[in-house]
Amino acid sequence: MKKLLLATAATALFAGASSAEDVKMGIILGFTGPLESITPNMATGAELAITEVNESGKFTLGTVVPVRADSTCIDAAAATAAADRLITAEGIKAIMGADCSGVTGAILQNAARTNGVAMISPSATSPALSTAEDDGLFFRTAPSDARQGVVMTEILMDKGIKTVALTYTNNDYGKGLADSFAEAFTAAGGTVTINAPHEDDKADYSAEVASLASAGGEVLVVAGYTDKGGKSIIQASLDSGAFSTFVLPDGMVGQKLVDDIGEGLTGSFGQYPGTDSQGAEVFQSLATAAGFDGTSAFAPESYDAAALIMLAMAAAGSTDSKDWAPKVMDLANAPGEPILPGELGKALELIAAGTDIDYVGATAVELIGPGESAGNYREIEIKDGKIETIRFR
């Protein structure tokens, strides 16, 4: 990380002027919609970081206040309206979010850029976001699905599986992941027998399942959502006997899915972003003490996104996005004093002293290229009604 240059007198003056103010951070996630069962842990993860910073007493720009809004995950217009409301009516200084790729892109282009508000998404994974025009305002602590496609291929090849049927939710996330996976799997010598989109919220998926079954494949890859069409396709496949084993990418990994499907998911497997780093272990302990599941998909990434926003503000001595957004990449990468979860107060002290930090966080954060995670994944399998970790990649 480049040396943090803080003008002590100027920073003290700014802090004195704004220390009594609320610094509002938008928490824009799909509290309703196809990921609503994992969203609460994501929001709580971000708010855990906010509480930690406030309780440290070291954040001199004011008290950080989370303001939640519903992205719906799938309705771009509703998500944009929610973001606009937080920016114009609530006066938020940053966005922790959004979650699903399509609504994240819509907020970026139609609310964040137009108002000059920076955002860090914990879970938007579409490869298209890597090249989106963002005016330096967009970052993500989750890796691109270009990386997930390769990891999923490696898992399948390690299991000796060479033919798969593939269905994906018909949006930016689903298509981006399906294309990345199909390219990687084919290049590795595998065969995708069918690559078919599905719509969410249908009452009957028998036609889609019939097409998938007709194409054949040792397993069915379901690049969908835990609470919508992806779940329904799995259930319809089990009911008809079309497939008995399913590959579950990140949007399909949730305990509620396992509970809802039951024994039929035993032996299915997949992956979602995660790491076995020291920071991950610390975060899980903090989450347990706070009463939520720290291993839940994208909860650690949410903590890291919120933490990076606040640390960048501290490094800039400003809550204005044009000032703090340029600090994010430096804070997230070496060199510097490593910072783990639970050490945000320490990080603020070091920043105030002009000392370099390397925010490692809950996910071994390393931001590359266009401000996105380099990418680590947790390989999982469904066993005895639970999501069991097999290894990390």
C-alpha positions in Angstrom: 0.0 0.0 0.0 1.3 3.4 -0.8 2.1 5.6 2.2 -1.0 7.2 3.7 -0.3 10.9 3.7 -2.4 12.6 6.3 -2.2 16.2 7.1 -2.6 16.1 10.8 -3.8 19.6 11.3 -6.2 19.5 8.4 -7.6 16.1 9.5 -8.1 17.3 13.1 -9.9 20.4 11.8 -12.2 18.2 9.6 -12.8 15.8 12.4 -13.7 18.5 14.8 -16.2 19.9 12.4 -17.9 16.6 11.7 -17.4 14.5 14.7 -21.0 15.0 15.9 -22.5 14.0 12.5 -24.0 10.7 11.5 -22.2 9.1 8.6 -24.8 7.0 6.9 -23.9 3.9 5.0 -26.5 2.3 2.7 -26.9 -1.5 3.2 -28.6 -2.4 -0.1 -29.4 -6.1 -0.3 -32.2 -8.4 -1.4 -34.2 -8.6 1.8 -37.0 -9.9 -0.4 -36.5 -12.1 -3.5 -34.5 -15.1 -4.5 -31.7 -14.7 -1.9 -33.7 -13.5 1.0 -32.8 -16.5 3.2 -29.0 -15.6 3.2 -29.4 -11.8 3.1 -29.9 -11.3 6.8 -26.5 -12.8 7.7 -24.9 -10.5 5.0 -26.5 -7.4 6.5 -25.6 -8.4 10.0 -22.0 -9.1 8.9 -21.7 -5.5 7.5 -23.3 -4.1 10.6 -20.9 -6.0 12.8 -18.1 -4.0 11.3 -20.0 -0.8 11.8 -20.6 -1.6 15.5 -17.0 -2.4 15.9 -15.8 0.9 14.5 -18.3 2.9 16.5 -17.4 1.2 19.7 -13.7 1.7 19.1 -14.2 5.5 19.4 -11.4 5.9 16.9 -13.5 7.0 13.9 -13.3 10.8 14.0 -15.7 11.6 11.2 -18.8 10.9 13.1 -21.0 7.9 14.2 -21.5 5.4 11.4 -25.2 4.6 10.9 -26.4 1.7 8.7 -29.5 2.4 6.6 -31.0 -0.7 5.0 -32.8 -0.8 1.7 -34.2 -3.7 -0.4 -32.6 -4.4 -3.8 -35.1 -7.3 -4.4 -32.1 -8.9 -6.1 -34.0 -9.1 -9.4 -35.9 -5.8 -10.0 -33.4 -3.2 -11.4 -36.0 -0.4 -11.3 -36.9 -1.0 -7.7 -33.2 -1.4 -6.7 -32.3 1.9 -8.4 -35.2 3.7 -6.8 -34.1 2.3 -3.4 -30.6 3.5 -3.9 -31.8 7.0 -5.1 -33.9 7.3 -2.0 -31.0 6.5 0.3 -28.7 9.0 -1.6 -31.2 11.9 -1.9 -33.4 11.5 1.1 -31.1 9.8 3.7 -27.8 11.3 2.6 -25.8 8.1 2.6 -22.1 8.5 2.0 -21.4 5.0 0.7 -23.2 1.8 -0.5 -22.4 -1.6 1.0 -24.0 -3.6 -1.8 -25.8 -4.4 -3.9 -26.0 -8.2 -3.9 -27.1 -9.7 -7.2 -25.2 -8.7 -10.3 -28.0 -7.2 -12.4 -29.3 -4.9 -9.7 -25.8 -4.0 -8.8 -25.0 -2.9 -12.3 -28.3 -0.9 -12.4 -27.5 0.9 -9.2 -23.9 1.6 -10.3 -25.0 3.2 -13.6 -28.2 4.9 -12.6 -27.7 6.0 -9.0 -24.0 5.7 -7.8 -22.3 7.2 -10.9 -25.0 9.9 -11.4 -24.6 11.0 -7.7 -20.9 10.3 -7.3 -21.4 7.7 -4.5 -19.0 4.8 -4.2 -20.1 1.3 -3.6 -18.5 -2.0 -2.5 -20.5 -5.1 -3.3 -20.0 -8.3 -1.3 -21.6 -10.7 -3.7 -22.1 -9.3 -7.3 -20.1 -11.8 -9.3 -20.9 -11.2 -13.0 -17.7 -11.0 -15.1 -19.4 -8.1 -17.0 -18.9 -5.9 -13.9 -15.1 -6.2 -14.4 -15.3 -3.9 -17.4 -18.3 -1.7 -16.5 -17.8 2.0 -16.6 -17.6 3.0 -13.0 -15.7 6.3 -12.6 -13.6 4.6 -10.0 -16.6 4.2 -7.7 -17.2 0.4 -7.8 -15.4 -2.4 -5.9 -16.3 -5.9 -4.8 -15.0 -8.2 -2.2 -16.4 -11.2 -4.0 -14.5 -12.7 -6.9 -15.7 -12.7 -10.5 -17.6 -15.7 -11.8 -14.8 -16.0 -14.4 -12.9 -17.5 -11.4 -15.8 -19.5 -10.1 -16.2 -21.2 -13.5 -12.6 -22.5 -13.3 -13.0 -23.6 -9.6 -16.2 -25.5 -10.4 -14.5 -27.2 -13.3 -11.6 -28.3 -11.1 -14.0 -29.8 -8.6 -15.9 -31.8 -11.3 -12.7 -33.0 -12.9 -11.3 -34.1 -9.5 -14.5 -36.2 -9.1 -14.1 -37.7 -12.5 -17.3 -36.1 -13.9 -17.0 -35.4 -17.6 -20.6 -34.7 -18.7 -23.0 -32.2 -17.2 -26.3 -30.6 -18.0 -26.5 -26.9 -17.1 -29.4 -24.6 -16.3 -29.0 -21.0 -15.3 -31.3 -18.2 -14.1 -31.9 -15.9 -17.1 -30.2 -12.8 -15.9 -26.7 -11.2 -15.7 -25.5 -13.4 -12.9 -26.8 -16.7 -14.3 -25.7 -16.2 -17.9 -22.2 -14.8 -16.9 -21.6 -17.8 -14.6 -22.9 -20.3 -17.2 -20.8 -18.9 -19.9 -17.6 -18.9 -17.7 -18.2 -22.4 -16.5 -19.0 -23.8 -20.0 -15.9 -22.3 -21.4 -13.7 -23.6 -18.6 -15.3 -27.1 -18.5 -15.1 -27.6 -22.3 -11.5 -26.5 -22.3 -10.7 -29.1 -19.6 -12.1 -31.8 -21.8 -15.7 -31.9 -20.3 -19.0 -31.9 -22.2 -21.9 -29.6 -21.4 -24.9 -31.5 -22.9 -27.2 -28.6 -22.7 -26.9 -25.0 -21.5 -30.4 -23.7 -20.9 -31.8 -20.7 -19.2 -34.8 -20.8 -16.8 -37.1 -18.1 -15.6 -37.7 -17.6 -11.9 -41.2 -17.6 -10.3 -42.8 -20.2 -12.6 -45.3 -22.6 -11.1 -44.2 -25.6 -13.2 -40.7 -26.5 -14.4 -41.5 -29.9 -15.8 -40.8 -28.8 -19.4 -37.3 -27.4 -18.4 -36.5 -30.6 -16.5 -37.6 -32.8 -19.4 -35.2 -30.9 -21.8 -32.4 -31.2 -19.3 -33.0 -34.9 -18.8 -33.3 -35.6 -22.5 -29.8 -34.0 -23.1 -28.4 -36.2 -20.3 -25.4 -35.7 -18.1 -23.9 -37.3 -15.0 -25.0 -34.3 -12.8 -27.1 -31.2 -13.2 -25.4 -27.8 -12.6 -27.9 -25.3 -11.3 -26.7 -21.7 -11.6 -29.7 -20.2 -9.9 -31.1 -18.9 -6.6 -31.7 -20.8 -3.4 -35.2 -19.4 -2.9 -36.5 -19.3 -6.5 -36.4 -21.3 -9.8 -33.2 -23.1 -8.9 -34.8 -24.8 -5.9 -37.9 -25.6 -7.9 -35.8 -27.2 -10.7 -34.0 -29.4 -8.2 -37.3 -30.5 -6.6 -38.8 -31.2 -10.0 -35.7 -33.2 -11.1 -35.9 -35.3 -7.9 -39.6 -35.9 -8.3 -39.3 -37.1 -11.9 -36.0 -39.0 -11.4 -34.3 -36.9 -14.0 -31.2 -36.2 -11.8 -30.1 -37.2 -8.3 -26.9 -35.1 -7.9 -26.7 -31.4 -8.3 -23.8 -29.0 -8.5 -24.5 -25.8 -6.5 -22.7 -22.6 -7.3 -22.7 -19.7 -4.8 -26.2 -18.5 -5.4 -27.5 -22.0 -4.6 -25.7 -22.5 -1.3 -27.9 -21.9 1.7 -29.1 -24.0 4.7 -32.7 -23.2 3.9 -32.4 -24.9 0.6 -31.0 -28.0 2.3 -33.8 -27.9 4.8 -36.5 -27.5 2.2 -35.3 -30.2 -0.2 -34.2 -32.6 2.5 -32.6 -36.0 1.9 -32.7 -35.5 -1.9 -29.8 -33.1 -1.7 -27.5 -35.6 0.0 -24.3 -36.0 -2.0 -24.8 -32.8 -4.0 -21.8 -30.5 -3.9 -20.6 -27.1 -5.0 -18.7 -24.0 -3.9 -19.0 -20.4 -2.8 -16.4 -17.7 -1.9 -14.5 -18.5 1.3 -11.1 -19.0 2.9 -9.6 -20.9 5.7 -7.4 -17.9 6.7 -6.9 -16.8 10.2 -9.2 -13.9 9.6 -12.0 -16.2 8.6 -11.7 -18.1 11.9 -11.7 -14.8 13.9 -14.7 -13.6 12.0 -16.6 -16.8 12.6 -16.0 -16.4 16.3 -17.1 -12.8 16.3 -20.2 -13.8 14.4 -21.1 -16.6 16.8 -20.8 -14.2 19.7 -23.0 -11.8 17.8 -25.6 -14.5 17.2 -25.4 -15.2 13.5 -23.7 -17.7 11.2 -20.3 -16.4 10.1 -19.9 -19.2 7.5 -23.1 -18.2 5.7 -22.5 -17.2 2.0 -21.2 -13.7 1.6 -21.5 -12.7 5.3 -17.6 -12.4 5.6 -17.5 -10.5 2.3 -20.1 -8.1 3.7 -18.1 -7.4 6.8 -15.0 -6.7 4.7 -16.9 -4.4 2.4 -18.2 -2.3 5.2 -14.8 -2.3 6.9 -13.0 -1.1 3.8 -15.5 1.7 3.3 -14.9 3.1 6.8 -11.2 2.6 6.8 -11.0 4.4 3.4 -13.0 7.3 4.8 -10.6 7.5 7.7 -7.6 7.4 5.4 -9.0 10.2 3.3 -10.2 12.2 6.3 -13.4 12.6 4.4 -16.7 10.9 3.8 -16.9 12.2 0.3 -16.6 9.3 -2.2 -14.3 11.3 -4.5 -11.9 11.4 -1.6 -12.2 7.9 0.0 -12.8 5.7 -3.1 -9.2 6.2 -4.3 -7.9 4.8 -1.0 -9.6 1.4 -1.2 -7.1 -0.4 -3.3 -4.1 0.7 -1.2 -5.8 -0.3 2.0 -6.8 -3.7 0.7 -3.3 -4.8 -0.4 0.2 -5.2 0.9 2.5 -3.8 2.1 1.4 -2.7 5.6 0.4 -3.9 9.0 -2.0 -6.8 8.5 -5.5 -6.1 9.9 -7.9 -8.9 10.9 -11.6 -8.8 12.0 -11.8 -7.4 15.5 -8.9 -5.1 14.8 -10.7 -2.2 13.1 -9.9 0.1 16.1 -6.3 -0.7 15.7 -6.4 0.0 12.0 -7.9 3.4 12.7 -5.1 4.2 15.1 -2.5 3.2 12.6 -4.1 5.2 9.8 -4.3 8.3 12.1 -0.6 7.9 12.8 0.2 7.7 9.0 1.2 4.0 9.2 0.5 1.7 6.3 -2.1 -1.0 6.8 -2.9 -4.1 4.8 -6.6 -5.0 5.3 -6.7 -8.8 5.3 -10.1 -9.1 6.9 -12.4 -12.1 7.0 -11.7 -13.2 3.4 -8.0 -12.7 3.0 -8.8 -9.6 1.0 -6.6 -8.9 -2.1 -8.1 -6.6 -4.7 -6.9 -6.9 -8.2 -7.4 -5.2 -11.6 -10.7 -3.3 -11.6 -11.1 -3.4 -7.8 -12.3 -7.0 -7.3 -11.3 -10.0 -5.1 -8.6 -12.3 -6.4 -10.8 -15.1 -5.3 -10.8 -18.0 -2.8 -13.5 -20.6 -2.6 -15.0 -23.0 -0.1 -15.8 -26.4 -1.6 -18.9 -27.9 0.0 -20.9 -31.1 0.0 -24.4 -31.8 1.5 -24.2 -34.4 4.2 -26.7 -35.4 6.9 -28.8 -32.4 6.2 -26.0 -29.9 6.6 -23.5 -28.0 4.3 -20.1 -29.5 5.1 -16.8 -27.9 4.1 -14.6 -30.3 2.1 -11.6 -28.0 1.4 -10.6 -24.6 0.2 -9.4 -23.6 -3.3 
